[in-house]
């Protein structure tokens, strides 16, 4: 990577966070990315949630990591009532964490329809109970919130912002879409800026940061931002945070090389813990969906068609 003055755009106090992505940014991916590329201030875990009255065991395993990763990992929790909030926060505390992120943005209907994720934007009374716990029961924990603008209406945030403002939060991350849009469609930047101007907390922007130029555009429009959170693009461009913080220009060849290094690392890790080719490939192949703009189409098709580890590795070799 070559330093380029035109890309020397990262403000020294601007934070860069890795967004939580279910099925992707688990412990293996986080450790691989931090080791190979870094430049991320904190990695937010895929949401932890309650099943049959207890935290899913796989969620507990996912937040169990070495000392270095522990210090830059923040568990995120998904809950629908105060009991689930307490069960999940207690689990994070028991695992040694002093910071917890609240998911008020998950857009998936199975969760929203059961009162979790973005549905909490319509439940200020529950959030008031959560606020009370934050200042009392969990006074020693540092909290943050990740939210959408609403479920169907991009102005729904207005009804819940007063209670969020009253929470003792380190930061408020906002994805400027409504849950109904999931991850596509218009970014409601006007509402984002209105929310930001009324927030009592440092605001983090999340949504469609695909290049260093996207980052620069967002920061230029909102220079008082606390930071940005990057999600899906780190899967297909794992150097993006380093490009932003270092003002680096990356060639297509370097992007391919970084992808191959990342996928080799996570493949090797998963092959040591997952049982059989079917389980391994079902886990590893979806990562390539986020690299379609850079890998040869023929190689991608071969990867997706592979049914054994040997054919998968042969398809990956077609990339470079």
N, C-alpha and C positions, 0 to 999 in steps of 0.2 A: 504494500500500500504506500502511496506517495502522499506527502503532505501538500495540501492545496489551500492557499490563503483564502480563496472564495468560500471554502467550506469550514473555515475556522469560526464556527458559529455558536459553539456551546458556551453559555455563560457559566462562569466558574461556580456559582452557587446553585445552578439549575440541576435538579435531581433527575436521574433516568431510572425508571423502574421496569421490571419485567412483569407483564400482566399474567394473571392466572388463566390457563386454558385447560379445560377438562380433557383428559386423555393424552395430553402432550407435555405440559411443563411440570412433570413429576420430578421426583428426586434425581433420577438418572439424567434427565435432560438438564436440570439445573446445575448439577455438578459438572457435567460435560461442558456446558456453556461457560460457566464461571472459570473453569480451568483453562479452556482454550482461548476465550475471547474477553471475558470480563467486561469492564466499563459499565457495569450495572450496579446501582447503589443498593438495591434490594430486589429479591425475587419473591413474588407473592405466589403462594401455593394454590393449586386448584382447590375449590371449596371443600371443606370438611362438612359432613352432614350426619344427621342422626338416622339410624335405621333400627327399628324395634327397640327403641328406648336407649340405645347406646351409640357411640361414635363408630362409624364403619372401621373395622380393623385396618383396612388398607390405607385409610386416611391417617391413622396413627402411625403406621409404618412410614408413610411418605414424609412426615415431618420429623422423623428420627434421622439425624444426619450428623456428620462430623462437626468439630468445633468451628472451623472456618465457615462452612455453609450455614451453620446454626445462627451465626452472627449477622448474616445478610439474608435470612429467610424469614418471611412473615406469613404465618398461617392465616388463611381466609376461611370464614365460617358462613354457612347458609342455614338459616333457621326460620321458623314460622311462629314461635311463641317464646315466652321468657324462659320456659324450662329448657327448650332446645338451645337457646342462647347460653344458658348456664352450663349445660352438659358440655358443649363444644368449647367454651372458654376455659372451663376447668381442665379439659383434656389438653389444651394448648399450654396452660400454666404447668400442668403435671409433666409435660415434655420439656419444660425449662424455658419456655418463651415468655417474654415480657411485652410483646406487641401482638395485637390481633386486628385483622381487617374484617369489616362487616360487609357482606355481599347484599347490596340493595339494587343490584343491576342485572342479575341472571335473567335472560329473556325467554328461556325455554318454557313452553306452555306447561309441561308436566310439573315444573316447579312453581311457576307463577300461579297456576290454577289451584295449587295447594297452599298458597299464601306465603311463598318464599321468594327470595330474590327481589325483582322489581315490584312485586306485589306489596312489599313493605312500604312503598311510597304512598300507598293508600291506607296505611295503618299507623297513623301518628300516635295513637294511644299505646300501642305496643312499643314504639320507639321511645316514648316517654318513660315506660318501665325500664327499657334498656338503659336510657340515660341515667336513671336513678341508680341502677346497678353499677354503672361505670364509675360514678362518683363515690359510691359507698362500698359495695361488695368487692369491686375490682379497682379500687383506687390506685393501686400500684401498677396497673397495666396501661400501656400506651395503645390507644385505639385509633383506627382510621376507618373511613367508609369509602366504598366504591359504589357509584350509583348511576342510573340512567336519568333522563329528564322526566320520564313518566312511563306508563304502561301503554296508553294509546294517544295521549295528549302531551305535546312537548312543553306544556306549561304546568303539568301536574306537580312538578317540584316545588311550586310556590306554597302548596298547602302543608308540606312537610319540612321545608327549610327551617322554620323557627325552632323546631325541636332538634334538628341536626345542628343548628348553630349553638344550641345550648349544651350540646355534648362536648366533653373534653377531648377533642380530636387533635391528632398530630397533623392530619391532612384529609382532604376530601377529593377523591378522584371522580371525575365526571366524564362519562361517555355520552356525547351529545346526540344520542338517538333515543327513541322510545323502544320499549321491549318488543312491540309488534314488528318493528323493522328487523329485529335480530342484529345481523352484522352488515346489512346492506342498505342502500338508499341514502337519502339526503342527510347530511350532518346539519343539525339545527344550531348553527354557530351564534345566531342572534340570541337565542335563549341561553346558550352556554355563557355568553358574555354577561347577560343579565344576572344569571345565577352567580357567576363569579363576583360581580360587583356587590352582591348582597351576602356573600358568604363571610362568616366570621373566622373561617379557617383557611390555611394555605390550600390553594387549589392545584390539583394535578390534572392535566389534560390527557385523555385516552381516546384514540380513534383514528385509524387510517394514516398513521405515520409510516410511510413506506420508504422514504428516502431522507437523506440529510436536508434536502431542500424543503420537504414537507415540515420537518422539525423547525427549520428557520422561519418558515411562513407562519406557523402557529405561535412561535415565541415572539416574532415581530408584532403580531396582532395582539398579544397579551404578555407584555414584558414582565408583569408582576407575578406570573405563574411560579408556583413552587417547583414544578417539574412536569415531566411527561411520562406516560406509561405506554410501553410498546408491547404489542401482543403477537398476532399471527406473523408479522413480518420478521420477527427474530427467528422464526422457524425456517424461513426461506432465505433470509439474509442475516445470519448470525453475527456478522461483523457490524451491523448497523449502529449499535450503541457505541462501539469503538470508533466508527467513522465520525459520529457526531462529536464525541468528546475529544477526539484527536485531530479533527479537521482533516480527515484522510479521504483520498479518492481511491476507490477500488475498481479494478478492471474486471470485466466478465470472467477472465481466466482466474483471477484471485477469488472471485465469488464462488466459482466452481470448486476451487481447491479448499476453501473454507467449509463449504457444504460437505465435501467428501470427508474431511477431517472430523467434522461433527458427527456425521452418520456412522463413520467407522467406530468412533468412540462409544456412541450409544448402542450400536449393534453389538459390540463386544461386551458391554455391560449387561444388556438384556439377554444375550445368549448364555450368560452365566447364571441367570436366575429364572428364566422362563423355560417351561417344559415343552420340548418338541418344536418342529418347524412351524406347525400351524399357529401355535400361540405366539411364537416369536415374530412371524411375518405379519400376523394381524396387528401386532403392536407397532412394528417398525415401518411398514409400507406407507401408512397414511401421512407420515412426515413429508414425503416427497410431493404430496399434493400442493404444498406451499412453495415449491421450487419450480413450478411449471414455466415461469418466465425465463429460466436460465438453463435448465437441463434439456437435452435433445428429446424431442417427442418420442422418437423410437425407443430410447432408453426408458423413458417413463412408462410407456406401454408394456415393455418387457418386465419392468419392476412390478407393475400392477398385476400382470398375468402369472408371475412366478408363484409356484406352489411348494417349493422346497428351498432350503437355504442355499444349496449349490446354484440353482437357477437364479435366485435373487442376487447373489454375489456376482454372477456372470453379467447380469443386467446392469448392476451398478458400475461394473468395469467399463461398460459401453459409454458412460458419461465422460470419462476422462481418458 
